[in-house]
Amino acid sequence: MNKIETLSTIRTKEELLKSIKQDFNEIEDYFTFISEKDFSEKGIGWSPEENLNHLIKSNSAILLGLKVPKFILKFIFGLKPAQSEKNFLSLIEEYNKQLNSGRGSGVYTPKQPKKNQSVSNQKKILESWRKIGKKMQHALQKWTYEELNRIQLPHPILKKISIWEMLLFMLYHNSHHVEKLKQKL
């Protein structure tokens, strides 16, 4: 089963939490075993360091949304109409269509890393990733399945989508970046 099919089968908050924990651990493991030289080496496209910084930025934005009081999110972004959950595959198709038409990462584009940074920088970045994963899991404990499916957050390309859809998309997006790196390295 590919990643999209796997994510499409997630139906409970517990399954989602398990997938998020697994995702953060697998990505940490992947980036941990990239050599210091390869971590910051830029070839075609973003380096592993730039990719991980991008994932940190984008996942941090979602984490921030999970920490905002729910009544504020409802007021600013509204509630998703009942029974309007988008097909996960259609979200991914729309995202890839927008990317292919030139829409980019915008504010989530990583900063250019400084030349000759040490392996300790790699460790610091990985520690940031680890902390975000733990905080994400903790923040999700305060949400019910119903709230995750009704309260919306803005996505820079997909517009307003439910937090549930945002979290599934986050898992896809994380995997998308790691898979592109695996092909490159």
N, C-alpha and C positions, 0 to 999 in steps of 0.2 A: 504494500500500500504506500503511495507517495504521500508527501507532507500535506497536500491539500485534502486528499481523501481522509487522512488521519484526523486533521483538524475538523473536517466536516462531521465526524462522528462524535465529537465532544458535546454532551448533552446536559451535564450537571456541573455545578460549581466545583464539586470535589474533583471531577475529571479535569476541569480547567486548571485548578490549583496544581494538580499533579503534573500536568503538561507544562505549566510555567516553571515549576521547580526543575523538571527534567531538562527543559530548554536552556535555562540559565546555567545549569551544571554542565551540559554538553558543550555549550559555547565557551564557557570558561576553560574546560578541558582542551578544546580545540586550540584556543589562543595561547594557552599555557605552553603547548608543545611546539609552537612556532619559534624558531631561533630568534635571538635578539636582532641579528642582521636582517632576516626576512620580515620581522615584525614591522620595521619602519621603512623597509625598501619599497620605493614607489616604482612600479612598472607602468603598465597600461592600466589606467583607472586608479582607484584608491588603493593605498597600501593596507595591510592587515590592521595597522594602528589606526588609520583613518576610518576604516570600516567599523572597528570596535568603538571608536569615539562617536561615530554616527549613531550606532545602536544605543550607546549610553545616552546621547542627547534625545533620541526619539523615545526610548523607554522611560526616561526621566520625565518627559512631558506627560506621558500617560500616568505615571506614578503621581505626579502633581495633581492631575485631574481626579484621581482616586482619593486624594486627601482633602480636596475642596468640599466644604459642607454640601450635602446633597440638595438642600433647598436652593442653594446658589446656582448649582448646575442646572436644576430644573428651571429656574427663573431665566438664566442667560441662554441656555441651549434648548430648553423645552423637553417634552416627553415624546418618545417615539410612539406613534399611534399603535394601539394594540393590533396584533396580527400583521404587522408590516415588516417583520424580520426579513432582511434581504437574504437571498441565497448566497452563501459564503463564496461559492464559485463565481457568482456575478460580481462580487466586490473585488476579487482578485483580477478578474478580466478587466474591469473598469480601471483598476490601478495600473495594470500593465499597459493598457491602451493609452492612458494619460502619460506614462513614462515614455512610451515609444513615440508619442507625439511631441516630446520635448519638455514636458513638465519635469522639474527636478526636485531636489531635496530642499531647496530654499534655505530657510534658517537652520535646517538640520544638517547642512553641509559641514563636515568637520573642518576645523582649523588645520592649516598646514603644520605638521610636526616640525619641531626644531631639529636641525641637523645634529648628528652625533649624540643623541640622547642615550642614556645608559639603560641597562636591563631593569634597573630599579623603576624607571618610568613605565616600562611594560608591566611590572608588578603593581604599580600604583593604579594604572588604568584597569587592570584585572580586579584589583580590590574594589574600585568604584563599581565595576560590573557586578561583583558579588553582593555588595551592599544594596544595589538597586533591586536585585533579585529577591533578597530577603525582605526588603521594605515593601516590595510589590505584593509578595505573599501575605505579609502582615496586613497591609491596607485592604486587601481583598476579603479578609475575614470579617470586615465591618459591613460588607455588602450582601444583600440577599440576591438570589438568582433573579427574582422579579425586578429588583432595582437595576441590576446589570443589563437587563433586556429592555428597560424602558427609558432610563436616563441616557442622554446623548452627550457626546463630546465632539468637537470639531476635528476633522482630519484635513491636512493641507491639500490633499488631492481628492479624497472621497467625500468631502463636505461633512455634514453631521451624520454620525452613525451611533448606534447604541454602544455602550461601554463593552458589552459582551462581544459585539462585532469588532470593536477596536482591539480588544485583547486577543481574539482569534487572529485578527490581521497582524498584530504585533508578533505573534508566534510565526506566522508566515513570513513576515518581513525579516525577522531575525534569521530564519532558515535560508531565505533567499540570499542574503549577504554572505553567509557562511558557505553556501553551495557555490556561489560565484568565485569565492576565494579558493575553494578546493580545486576548482577547475583551473585556476590561474597559477597556483603554486605547485 
